[in-house]
Amino acid sequence: MGTEVVVEGLTKSFGKQKVWQDVTLTLPAGEVSVMLGPSGTGKTVFLKSIIGLLKPEHGRVLINGVDMVNSPERDIYETRKLFGLMFQDGALFGSMSLFDNIAFPLREHTRKKEPEIRRVVMERMEMVGLVGAEGKLPGEISGGMRKRAGLARALVLDPQIILCDEPDSGLDPVRTAYLSQLLIDLNAQIDATMLIVTHNLDIAATVPDNMGMLFRRNLVTFGPREVLLTSDEPVVAQFLSGRREGPIGMSEEKDAATLARERSTAPAYAPRTLAPQLEPSPGLPPRAAVARRRERVLAMLPRLPEAARTAILRSYAPAGTVGGAAS
Ligand SMILES: Nc1ncnc2c1ncn2[C@@H]1O[C@H](COP(=O)(O)OP(=O)(O)OP(=O)(O)O)[C@@H](O)[C@H]1O
């Protein structure tokens, strides 16, 4: 099972520029979480802080008792082995075949012999639908295939925590839909804790168990997907509807006068309907996280906003009952 990641009071600056402050959240073990946020709000910096590549000046990131901010480097290095990382461009070596790219972490970090390496690499390539492309160079395949190769490489060391930085960037809507399904299928197969940073609203609406959003140097919210998806917080509503009217501007946050002017002229946000979360593909095991999440979320129900509470109860009601889950 995946490992829980506990983030407490994390604050990160570069010189005088504060990226975000006092970020506190828990990525529940084996569940899929998404972090949203306008460009430049520090989502990538957040991922790098979780694996200890960047050092926030305050706060802790606890993984199996190791603090990725303050523990000795030796412990941080060991804990980093629990991670699989998928970066925006796949970060593949251009002169190596896909097979060698995916085998790279195994050759670098384990003493496995070549036949065993071959077995693991082929298994992961099959998981992401790349069998047959082993001999190709990254430059000879499509962007979507490069993403999947990046994901296969993130999986070879059997990660317990997977971090994906904008896995959809550069993909068309159809490829993005396949990628969303792939992320859910992977979660069903390996039960890893996953955190996905994305701008993509389709991924946000259909993939995660939990969602958060960074804005104005703060974590606006983090919790069960229904909380963010039913939120009427202006910044969340604007982001989810992809509209210009709202607190998020082109290059910076808008001033109060602009916001007031917009409020008086812009039509109200249309109510959002909650899309059902994706299920694993037929033939795969059910996601082990689902039962754990259900128990966790039902326990926190009294503390959630009413719209989220209603959405959660509806999603957990037996299909076909009045007000039950969308079929
Ligand atoms: N190593 C660094 N040194 C100085 N500033 C940095 C460094 N890394 C990131 N930043 C700054 O931190 C801020 C947040 O950057 P980050 O890349 O995390 O944003 P993001 O939310 O991932 O953006 P996008 O969605 O556009 O990818 C930016 O202003 C960026 O310039």
Ligand as a Chemical Component Dictionary entry (heavy atoms), coordinates in Angstrom:
data_LIG
# 
_chem_comp.id                   LIG 
_chem_comp.type                 NON-POLYMER 
_chem_comp.pdbx_formal_charge   0 
_chem_comp.three_letter_code    LIG 
# 
loop_
_chem_comp_atom.comp_id 
_chem_comp_atom.atom_id 
_chem_comp_atom.alt_atom_id 
_chem_comp_atom.type_symbol 
_chem_comp_atom.charge 
_chem_comp_atom.model_Cartn_x 
_chem_comp_atom.model_Cartn_y 
_chem_comp_atom.model_Cartn_z 
_chem_comp_atom.pdbx_ordinal 
LIG N1  N1  N 0 14.836 27.627 -8.167  1  
LIG C1  C1  C 0 14.115 28.752 -8.168  2  
LIG N2  N2  N 0 14.683 29.930 -7.845  3  
LIG C2  C2  C 0 13.973 31.075 -7.797  4  
LIG N3  N3  N 0 12.652 31.136 -8.061  5  
LIG C3  C3  C 0 12.031 30.018 -8.390  6  
LIG C4  C4  C 0 12.719 28.751 -8.460  7  
LIG N4  N4  N 0 11.819 27.787 -8.801  8  
LIG C5  C5  C 0 10.631 28.422 -8.940  9  
LIG N5  N5  N 0 10.738 29.736 -8.696  10 
LIG C6  C6  C 0 9.628  30.714 -8.707  11 
LIG O1  O1  O 0 8.586  30.223 -7.884  12 
LIG C7  C7  C 0 7.313  30.538 -8.433  13 
LIG C8  C8  C 0 6.461  29.297 -8.577  14 
LIG O2  O2  O 0 6.973  28.498 -9.606  15 
LIG P1  P1  P 0 6.349  27.070 -10.000 16 
LIG O3  O3  O 0 7.112  26.585 -11.203 17 
LIG O4  O4  O 0 6.335  26.182 -8.828  18 
LIG O5  O5  O 0 4.869  27.463 -10.396 19 
LIG P2  P2  P 0 3.726  26.516 -10.993 20 
LIG O6  O6  O 0 2.503  26.756 -10.172 21 
LIG O7  O7  O 0 4.224  25.108 -11.090 22 
LIG O8  O8  O 0 3.542  27.174 -12.436 23 
LIG P3  P3  P 0 3.025  26.513 -13.825 24 
LIG O9  O9  O 0 1.620  26.085 -13.598 25 
LIG O10 O10 O 0 3.113  27.664 -14.781 26 
LIG O11 O11 O 0 3.962  25.371 -14.157 27 
LIG C9  C9  C 0 7.595  31.248 -9.756  28 
LIG O12 O12 O 0 7.508  32.634 -9.551  29 
LIG C10 C10 C 0 9.016  30.847 -10.080 30 
LIG O13 O13 O 0 9.649  31.832 -10.850 31 
# 
loop_
_chem_comp_bond.comp_id 
_chem_comp_bond.atom_id_1 
_chem_comp_bond.atom_id_2 
_chem_comp_bond.value_order 
_chem_comp_bond.pdbx_ordinal 
LIG N1  C1  SING 1  
LIG C1  N2  SING 2  
LIG C1  C4  DOUB 3  
LIG N2  C2  DOUB 4  
LIG C2  N3  SING 5  
LIG N3  C3  DOUB 6  
LIG C3  C4  SING 7  
LIG C3  N5  SING 8  
LIG C4  N4  SING 9  
LIG N4  C5  DOUB 10 
LIG C5  N5  SING 11 
LIG N5  C6  SING 12 
LIG C6  O1  SING 13 
LIG C6  C10 SING 14 
LIG O1  C7  SING 15 
LIG C7  C8  SING 16 
LIG C7  C9  SING 17 
LIG C8  O2  SING 18 
LIG O2  P1  SING 19 
LIG P1  O3  DOUB 20 
LIG P1  O4  SING 21 
LIG P1  O5  SING 22 
LIG O5  P2  SING 23 
LIG P2  O6  DOUB 24 
LIG P2  O7  SING 25 
LIG P2  O8  SING 26 
LIG O8  P3  SING 27 
LIG P3  O9  DOUB 28 
LIG P3  O10 SING 29 
LIG P3  O11 SING 30 
LIG C9  O12 SING 31 
LIG C9  C10 SING 32 
LIG C10 O13 SING 33 
# 
